């Protein structure tokens, strides 16, 4: 019994041992199978990833082809730059993928395919780079030819390798998938046998196996879904490409070598739908019916020598519609026969825009005449062709008054009338040109005119312009001043002729306006003088060659100092230049504002120095030009400089000539009013020469009037001058104004002015203009005593 028990025990123990051994062996064998399954699944994932990379490489290659085609067909430099950047990005991505595939390739076949693919890619990349270079150099025909006949064949070679790689990886994935399925089946059968021996072990192993099977199944399902998605996406791409081709704006057609239409898109069908022709008819016959200038025989002859043809044609139904026809020969070896591709682009909008831009670039929109650009180009062409011709510069007199008083619309109407008049006087536009240079300036180019014809034409223009507009104010009637220069006598270049005609025109204005003036040798010398003076004035400002002198002013009853006038002097490197010479030139050259600013700063700086030296001077006067008063920021500049030098505003007086004030009252009055409100004093210089009345002057709210020295000079001997001076002093005092006489040079002049009640005076008798260090601010006691005795 005990023995049986022991046997049973041993048997059970043996059974347990056998079961344990079976479990151990089963566990070891199961682990082995699981490792094989995991390895097979991992290899399957790697093969799938490699296949995806091949697909991505294919997509990048396709994207480069599309981008390259777009770049070749683009005419916008910024768009081409964008396409070129995208091409570089696609190439970089391809290089990374090929490098990754090469690192993961294990079989000699895969390595060989990748080696061939890399070789094809490098060759294709060089060809595509050549295409890009040609496209940026605008060699579009060469770029298209290289793209179609050189780059695309290499592209097809790469695509062939893509397909081989894809097929190779597909076979590997299938074999790996079969191995995974085989292992899954083996595991299922194994665990089914083990389940009969060890239920607990089977349950535990079954659970593990079930989880792993579910994971493997999920991987398989995901893989199938991914393949299905890729197929659908590729199908959508093909449909999209076909839809784009069929619906692009350009008309497109493909024919065989004989010209029979094989395929068209909707725009092409719309273009030929109204023609009584069949789709099977030759495209050459249809295009000849559609367009003017389309000659099939010439085009076929050219296509026999090269693979591309381009021509611009007009639509027969509407000659305003322009088409650009491109014809390409397709020699793709995959096709059974050669084909011709026709691309018809409507460029009517671009032609219209081009014409509009040409009109804007060459013609004036107010008068319809040639503008400055076309005038200068024509002048340059005539000089190059060595024509004999005359240049007329015509500037309208009093046009600004018309524009300001009657409005810009009336001004434009007058300009259009002048343009019509000039065009009527110069009818032959092949031998002559009429242009508007801008503003109220016109110009004419006339060939082969003698002096008599020039005079007749100039007088006709003057009379015609004068009759165009007769204003209410007789002094503001429209007129014109004309300057005339001849080629080649008066200049050999465009710049010289325009400058000389312009100078002659200004001479006509100086001579009284409404007349013409011919350029002469004397004027040429004057131009050189003006040019030299302009250079010297600029240099004088840079090197500070100007300096200030001051002429003291006195109370006439006591001969005590009442103020001073600042006078500018110029000592150049070669000579002393009078203000009467350089001030008008500075105004002409636009330098008077800079000089005026220099005078203002120097005067205020000197006032500050006198203040620091305890020299009390009531005021200092400076002369102000119209350009300064009209210049932007003049008022603010005066206020700023007064504050900077800590000068009281009443110590600064602005002298403005009477004629300037009368001519520019509306512009200057606001500036004067602002400065007066600040506390500055205003004096009218050269009073009596501008023909203004004191009754009118009172509205200007000035502080002081200066009697012109021309009246003072004749005061002793000329009764009329005496009467004028007396009237000015009397009426000035009646209006509450101070009166100062300038140019006092004799004792008798001083005595007469004092007797007439003149308040102040200045002149060589009292004090000459001196530098600050030479001035004496003492009263003229001795002179006062002499004048009182007489």
Secondary structure as UniProt FT lines:
FT   HELIX           2..73
FT   HELIX           77..104
FT   HELIX           108..136
FT   TURN            137..138
FT   HELIX           140..146
FT   HELIX           147..151
FT   HELIX           152..197
FT   HELIX           199..247
FT   STRAND          251..256
FT   TURN            257..258
FT   STRAND          260..264
FT   HELIX           266..272
FT   TURN            273..274
FT   TURN            279..280
FT   HELIX           283..290
FT   STRAND          291..292
FT   HELIX           296..303
FT   TURN            304..305
FT   STRAND          308..315
FT   TURN            319..320
FT   STRAND          322..330
FT   TURN            333..334
FT   STRAND          339..346
FT   HELIX           348..362
FT   TURN            365..367
FT   HELIX           372..385
FT   STRAND          389..397
FT   HELIX           399..406
FT   HELIX           408..425
FT   TURN            429..431
FT   STRAND          432..438
FT   TURN            439..440
FT   STRAND          441..447
FT   HELIX           451..468
FT   HELIX           474..476
FT   STRAND          479..487
FT   TURN            488..490
FT   HELIX           494..510
FT   TURN            511..512
FT   STRAND          516..518
FT   HELIX           521..543
FT   STRAND          546..555
FT   TURN            556..558
FT   STRAND          561..571
FT   STRAND          576..577
FT   HELIX           579..588
FT   TURN            589..590
FT   HELIX           592..612
FT   TURN            613..614
FT   STRAND          620..623
FT   HELIX           626..630
FT   TURN            632..633
FT   HELIX           634..645
FT   HELIX           649..651
FT   STRAND          652..657
FT   HELIX           658..663
FT   HELIX           665..678
FT   STRAND          681..687
FT   HELIX           694..697
FT   HELIX           698..700
FT   STRAND          704..707
FT   HELIX           709..713
FT   TURN            714..717
FT   HELIX           719..734
FT   TURN            735..736
FT   STRAND          738..742
FT   HELIX           747..756
FT   STRAND          760..762
FT   TURN            764..766
FT   HELIX           772..774
FT   HELIX           781..789
//
